[in-house]
Amino acid sequence: MAVLVIADHDGATVRDTTHKTVTAASKIGGDIDILVVGEGAKAAAEAAAKIKGVRKVLLAESAGLGKVLAETVEATVLPLAEGYDAILAPATTDGKNFAPRIAAKLDVAPISDIIEVVSADTFVRPIYAGNALETIQSSDAKKVITVRPTGFDAAEEGGSASIETVTGGDAPKTTFVSEEKVKSDRPELGAAKIVVSGGRAMGSSEEFHAVMDPLADKLGAAVGASRAAVDAGYAPNDYQVGQTGKVVAPELYIAIGISGAIQHLAGMKDSKIIVAINKDPDAPIFQVADYGLVADYKTAVPELMTALG
């Protein structure tokens, strides 16, 4: 048995999500290879080769692979698929984009967002916004799986896998047009060890940033938001934590003015320590919080800032 992991990387390093996907792959069993797709991604391939338990790294480089398009990733993976029993990718925005396309081309059913590997053909995934767990047994000859990184520990460093060059795929009917990147000195939301999130109680975009940004800078944290805050225009879409946003599991999650709707809880309830600040003592967020403070954030956050020094 052999498993192919499609790396999540920034060109220079592989993200923690890749390490966690390798852990999931190790539970399936067999040899583990990592595919690094990109332009100028040799450094990322060298970083992937250092992950313990990896047999070899396949590096596909070309100008057309500079952006992670589902079509080009699929065209790169399909010629390699014959040699693998399972193809895994982190359940990131990119992974959720190209995995179903690869599965369709292989004529198999994709298995999404797994949080546990029971055996080589049986997996557990959350459904109903995380309120129930579904066990899936697949009879497909090849498994195409996305892995929820919060469900697995990161694989350790210390490997010395070989690196091989493979041919990158092409997608002549697809053209990348443009992208808008938000630059920030703060950690990336999906990988941050500390996350502070604000809710609709903030009342305005100005208030949201006036409260959340200084606290995040003080703690070295990423800033998140509830769907209600995003829908109200208080925070940008990429801040959204929840079932239809990003799923996070930091060491510390601080929810400020967030009631705790099911949609939001699905994206953060795996956090190691959850702190909630809300003036409503009956807010659902307190049911999952390790520490809860019933108080108005306008008083509590300045006091917290003062205590932090």
C-alpha positions as a printed Julia matrix, in Angstrom:
309×3 Matrix{Float64}:
   0.0    0.0     0.0
   1.17   3.55   -0.77
  -0.29   6.94    0.14
   0.28  10.25   -1.65
   0.01  13.46    0.39
  -0.43  16.7    -1.55
   1.56  19.34    0.31
   0.22  22.66    1.52
   3.13  25.09    1.2
   4.13  28.7     0.55
   6.98  27.96   -1.84
   9.65  28.07    0.85
   8.22  25.92    3.64
   5.51  23.33    4.09
   2.75  24.38    6.45
   1.84  22.56    9.64
  -1.27  21.25    7.89
   0.99  19.03    5.75
   2.65  17.52    8.82
  -0.77  16.68   10.26
  -1.91  15.13    7.0
   1.2   12.94    7.03
   0.14  11.73   10.49
  -3.26  10.77    9.07
  -1.53   8.99    6.17
   0.64   7.02    8.6
  -2.49   5.66   10.27
  -3.7    4.32    6.91
  -0.43   2.46    6.57
   2.08   1.8     3.82
   4.67   4.03    2.18
   4.05   7.78    2.3
   5.11  10.12   -0.51
   4.56  13.89   -0.62
   3.76  15.79   -3.8
   4.9   19.42   -3.89
   3.27  21.37   -6.73
   4.35  24.91   -7.53
   6.76  27.31   -9.16
  10.15  27.72   -7.52
   9.12  25.28   -4.8
  12.4   23.39   -4.36
  12.85  24.8    -0.84
   9.39  23.54    0.1
  10.27  20.09   -1.27
  13.46  20.05    0.82
  11.42  20.97    3.89
   8.91  18.19    3.12
  11.76  15.7     2.85
  12.6   16.33    6.5
   9.22  15.11    7.75
   9.65  11.8     9.57
   7.99   8.81    7.95
   8.1   10.1     4.36
   9.6    7.76    1.75
  10.13  10.32   -1.02
   9.06  13.75   -2.19
   7.8   14.36   -5.71
   8.47  17.88   -6.97
   6.4   19.24   -9.85
   7.6   22.69  -10.93
   6.52  24.92  -13.8
   5.32  28.47  -14.41
   1.79  27.15  -14.9
   1.8   25.69  -11.39
   2.54  29.0    -9.71
  -1.05  29.27   -8.52
  -2.93  26.41   -6.9
  -5.63  25.82   -9.51
  -7.78  22.71   -9.22
  -7.26  21.96  -12.91
  -3.45  22.02  -12.81
  -3.23  20.05   -9.57
  -5.61  17.44  -10.95
  -3.6   17.2   -14.2
  -0.42  16.69  -12.14
  -1.88  14.07   -9.8
  -3.76  11.86  -12.27
  -0.66  10.43  -14.03
   0.72   9.54  -10.58
  -2.49   8.1    -9.15
  -1.96   4.56  -10.47
   0.86   4.01   -7.99
  -1.17   4.95   -4.91
  -4.03   3.45   -2.92
  -4.97   6.74   -1.26
  -4.48  10.43   -2.06
  -4.68  12.83    0.88
  -4.73  16.61    1.14
  -5.31  19.0     4.04
  -8.9   20.28    4.22
  -7.83  23.83    3.41
  -9.5   26.1     0.86
  -7.16  24.71   -1.81
  -7.58  21.1    -0.74
 -11.36  21.36   -0.75
 -11.09  22.83   -4.25
  -8.97  20.23   -6.03
  -9.74  16.99   -4.12
 -13.32  16.57   -5.45
 -12.06  17.15   -9.0
  -9.39  14.48   -8.61
 -11.98  12.08   -7.17
 -14.37  12.74  -10.06
 -11.64  12.05  -12.63
 -10.81   8.78  -10.85
 -14.54   7.94  -10.63
 -14.49   7.52   -6.85
 -16.37   9.23   -4.03
 -14.34  11.87   -2.19
 -14.15  11.52    1.59
 -14.0   14.96    3.15
 -12.84  16.45    6.43
 -11.81  13.29    8.27
 -10.78  13.58   11.92
  -9.9    9.93   12.57
  -8.56   6.95   10.68
 -10.12   3.71   11.95
  -8.51   1.49    9.32
  -7.24   1.7     5.76
 -10.81   1.9     4.43
 -12.76   3.34    7.38
 -12.77   6.96    8.51
 -14.62   9.31   10.86
 -15.82  12.76    9.86
 -18.02  15.38   11.57
 -21.47  16.19   10.19
 -24.3   18.54   11.22
 -21.87  21.33   12.14
 -19.85  18.95   14.28
 -22.8   17.82   16.38
 -22.55  14.25   15.13
 -19.76  12.0    13.88
 -20.14   9.79   10.83
 -18.11   6.63   10.27
 -17.51   5.91    6.58
 -16.26   2.66    5.08
 -15.21   3.0     1.46
 -14.98   0.14   -1.03
 -13.34   2.32   -3.7
 -10.04   0.99   -5.01
  -8.5    4.42   -4.49
  -9.4    6.79   -1.7
  -9.34  10.57   -2.19
  -9.46  12.18    1.22
  -9.25  15.64    2.76
  -7.96  15.75    6.33
  -9.13  18.2     8.97
  -5.77  19.25   10.45
  -7.25  19.94   13.89
  -7.95  16.21   14.27
  -4.32  15.07   14.13
  -0.98  15.84   15.74
   1.81  17.13   13.52
   4.36  14.6    12.26
   7.82  15.18   13.66
  10.88  16.42   11.8
  13.97  14.26   11.35
  13.32  12.48    8.06
  15.66  12.29    5.09
  13.46  11.43    2.12
  14.74  11.54   -1.43
  13.42  14.16   -3.87
  12.33  13.23   -7.39
  11.19  15.54  -10.17
   7.9   14.78  -11.91
   6.11  16.47  -14.78
   3.63  19.17  -13.87
   0.16  19.16  -15.37
  -1.29  21.74  -17.7
  -4.76  23.3   -17.9
  -5.02  25.1   -21.26
  -8.66  26.08  -20.75
  -8.04  27.74  -17.38
  -6.3   31.06  -16.88
  -5.41  32.69  -13.59
  -6.59  36.31  -13.67
  -5.71  38.05  -10.41
  -5.75  37.91   -6.64
  -5.82  40.39   -3.81
  -3.66  39.59   -0.8
  -4.08  41.07    2.64
  -0.66  41.63    4.21
  -0.38  41.34    7.97
   2.37  40.92   10.53
   0.06  38.74   12.61
   0.07  34.93   12.42
  -2.09  33.21    9.82
  -5.5   32.44   11.31
  -5.48  28.74   10.48
  -2.05  28.14   12.02
  -1.97  30.6    14.93
  -1.39  29.34   18.46
  -3.53  32.15   19.89
  -6.73  33.49   18.29
  -8.88  36.37   19.5
 -12.3   36.59   17.86
 -14.98  39.25   17.97
 -18.7   39.05   17.39
 -21.67  41.13   16.39
 -21.68  42.81   19.81
 -18.89  45.09   18.55
 -21.47  47.13   16.68
 -19.25  48.54   13.92
 -16.09  47.89   11.93
 -14.33  50.75   13.71
 -15.17  49.33   17.14
 -14.17  45.82   16.08
 -10.69  46.86   15.0
 -10.25  49.29   17.89
 -10.89  46.45   20.37
  -9.48  43.38   18.61
  -6.32  44.67   16.91
  -4.49  45.99   20.01
  -5.36  42.83   21.97
  -4.12  40.6    19.14
  -0.89  42.6    18.88
  -0.37  42.35   22.63
  -0.8   38.56   22.61
   0.87  37.88   19.26
  -2.44  36.41   18.13
  -4.43  36.12   14.93
  -7.78  37.9    14.67
 -10.96  35.97   13.95
 -14.65  36.85   13.77
 -18.04  35.22   13.93
 -20.15  34.92   10.8
 -22.53  37.54   12.2
 -19.66  40.03   12.51
 -18.48  39.28    8.99
 -21.99  39.5     7.5
 -22.45  42.85    9.24
 -19.28  44.15    7.6
 -17.3   44.51   10.82
 -14.53  42.17    9.65
 -13.32  40.8     6.28
 -14.38  37.35    5.05
 -10.99  35.76    5.68
 -11.43  36.43    9.42
 -14.49  34.18    9.66
 -14.25  31.22   12.01
 -16.97  28.6    11.74
 -18.62  25.92    9.67
 -18.57  28.11    6.54
 -15.32  29.83    7.49
 -12.04  28.53    8.86
 -11.7   25.69   11.34
  -9.09  26.5    13.98
  -7.69  24.69   17.02
  -5.19  27.04   18.68
  -3.67  26.63   22.13
  -5.8   29.57   23.29
  -9.04  30.89   21.78
 -10.58  34.08   23.2
 -14.16  34.78   22.1
 -15.29  38.36   22.78
 -18.93  39.34   22.32
 -19.71  36.05   20.55
 -22.92  34.27   21.56
 -21.74  30.86   20.38
 -24.08  29.79   17.61
 -23.6   26.22   16.31
 -22.12  27.63   13.1
 -19.29  29.28   15.05
 -18.72  26.49   17.55
 -18.08  24.05   14.69
 -15.0   26.07   13.77
 -13.32  26.49   17.17
 -14.53  23.97   19.75
 -11.38  21.84   19.33
  -9.24  24.68   20.72
  -7.13  23.59   23.69
  -8.3   26.41   26.0
 -11.4   28.51   25.28
 -12.0   31.82   27.05
 -15.36  33.57   26.57
 -16.3   37.14   27.45
 -20.0   37.92   27.09
 -22.46  39.94   29.13
 -25.23  37.37   28.58
 -24.83  34.62   31.21
 -27.0   32.28   29.1
 -24.88  32.61   25.95
 -24.19  29.15   24.42
 -20.47  29.96   24.19
 -20.17  29.36   27.94
 -21.13  25.69   27.45
 -17.86  25.0    25.62
 -15.64  27.58   27.35
 -12.98  26.51   29.83
 -13.08  29.99   31.35
 -16.06  32.32   31.13
 -16.39  35.94   32.16
 -19.87  37.44   32.31
 -19.05  41.08   31.62
 -19.3   43.83   29.04
 -16.29  43.59   26.72
 -15.98  47.41   26.89
 -14.93  47.01   30.51
 -13.32  43.56   30.42
 -10.96  44.03   27.47
  -9.34  47.27   28.77
  -8.85  45.53   32.12
  -7.26  42.58   30.35
  -4.97  44.89   28.37
  -3.89  46.57   31.62
  -3.23  43.23   33.3
  -1.11  42.1    30.34
   1.06  45.2    30.82
